[in-house]
Amino acid sequence: MGIKSFLAQCARTLKLAVKPGREELWLSIKISVLGIGVVGLVGFAIKYISFALGGV
């Protein structure tokens, strides 16, 4: 795959891309915040369990 082909595919993709609507953007933000919260909660739980078992 050459550079010219790659650039043509990028241009085609950008032509098809559209801005998300307000509802779609809000849903993406909520899902992202929820995911970050879950990852943080899991990390906190692991740290808490480690501390409770006598770790540092």
Secondary structure as UniProt FT lines:
FT   HELIX           3..16
FT   HELIX           22..52
FT   TURN            53..54
//
